[in-house]
Amino acid sequence: MSPELGRILLVIGIVLVVVGGLAALGVRLPFGRLPGDIAIEGERGGFYFPIVTMIIVSVVLTVLVNLFFRR
């Protein structure tokens, strides 16, 4: 395993621990339910498809991976 991959896994682990800790404390995270996300609610339930949130997360992860793997 390369040292770069080890660093990336370490950073991902730290981020997951921080986000999990904030969620356990009840802190509302600043993303989710963005304009453009699809939310349909009816009498018997609802459907939520966070398409804009997924696009933003994808762009951020792409930039981070490109920064770490740039040679």
C-alpha positions as CSV (number, residue, x, y, z in Angstrom):
1,M,0.0,0.0,0.0
2,S,1.4,3.4,-0.9
3,P,1.8,6.2,1.7
4,E,-0.5,8.5,-0.2
5,L,-3.4,5.9,0.0
6,G,-2.7,5.6,3.8
7,R,-2.9,9.4,4.2
8,I,-6.2,9.5,2.3
9,L,-7.7,6.7,4.4
10,L,-6.6,8.5,7.5
11,V,-8.1,11.8,6.5
12,I,-11.4,10.1,5.5
13,G,-11.5,8.3,8.8
14,I,-10.9,11.6,10.7
15,V,-13.7,13.3,8.7
16,L,-16.1,10.5,9.4
17,V,-15.3,10.6,13.1
18,V,-15.9,14.3,13.3
19,V,-19.1,14.2,11.3
20,G,-20.4,11.3,13.4
21,G,-19.5,13.1,16.6
22,L,-21.3,16.2,15.5
23,A,-24.4,14.2,14.5
24,A,-24.4,12.4,17.9
25,L,-24.3,15.7,19.6
26,G,-27.3,16.8,17.6
27,V,-25.6,19.5,15.6
28,R,-27.4,20.1,12.4
29,L,-25.0,19.8,9.5
30,P,-24.9,22.6,6.9
31,F,-25.9,20.5,3.9
32,G,-29.0,18.5,3.0
33,R,-32.3,19.7,1.6
34,L,-30.6,22.1,-0.8
35,P,-32.5,23.9,-3.5
36,G,-32.8,21.4,-6.4
37,D,-33.1,18.3,-4.2
38,I,-36.3,16.4,-5.0
39,A,-38.7,16.0,-2.2
40,I,-42.2,14.6,-2.7
41,E,-44.5,14.2,0.3
42,G,-47.9,12.5,0.3
43,E,-50.4,11.4,2.8
44,R,-48.8,7.9,3.3
45,G,-45.2,9.0,3.3
46,G,-42.6,10.7,1.3
47,F,-39.7,10.5,-1.1
48,Y,-36.4,12.5,-0.9
49,F,-33.7,12.4,-3.6
50,P,-30.8,14.7,-2.7
51,I,-29.5,15.1,-6.3
52,V,-27.8,18.6,-5.8
53,T,-26.3,17.5,-2.5
54,M,-24.8,14.4,-4.2
55,I,-23.4,16.6,-7.0
56,I,-21.7,18.9,-4.5
57,V,-20.3,16.0,-2.5
58,S,-19.0,14.4,-5.8
59,V,-17.3,17.6,-6.9
60,V,-15.7,18.1,-3.4
61,L,-14.4,14.5,-3.3
62,T,-13.1,14.8,-6.9
63,V,-11.1,17.9,-6.0
64,L,-9.7,16.3,-2.8
65,V,-8.7,13.1,-4.5
66,N,-7.0,15.0,-7.3
67,L,-5.1,17.1,-4.8
68,F,-3.9,14.0,-3.0
69,F,-3.0,12.0,-6.1
70,R,-1.4,14.8,-8.1
71,R,2.2,13.8,-9.0
